């Protein structure tokens, strides 16, 4: 059986807690987070700043900027940026309408010391170009919903939808499940 390692799994929750503790102990992280938050509050956090942070390799500033620009938790943004796969980052970038140059800076930062080949970068460009803004924004909205409501509430809503679907297909089965839930 493959473990559930989605951004909303119990494993991800524990990972987020460990990451938060590690970040919390870093004086540099606190300064960077406060600096980026002050830019955001002053209306000065924009794509040009994000591009500069990513190009400089300023990980904490880049993570904080993306977190604020996407309105997602820092831990979730960090998990997206440190994993090897780029799809989530491409979706985040498309959802907030980043230019390709900024996306490349984020991909290079994500690749780290290992670098990225031109063919991989071309593949990312193709994916980014084909990705519809509305689709990416829907994915971002889903991340908001899952994160804001908590996993327990998210699972309860999903279960309720499943019950309604079963009820539509077979009223007898649906009625029994609804009675058990009450």
Secondary structure, 3 states (H helix, E strand, C coil): CCCCCCCCCHHHHHHHHHHHHHHHCCHHHHHHHHHHHHHHHCCCCCHHHHHHHHHHCCHHHHHHHHHHHHCCCHHHHHHHHHCCCCHHHHHHHHHCCCCHHHHHHHHHHHHHHHCCCHHHHHHHHHHHHHCCHHHHHHHHHHHHHHHHHHHHHHHHHHHHHHHHHHHHHCHHHHHHHHHHHC
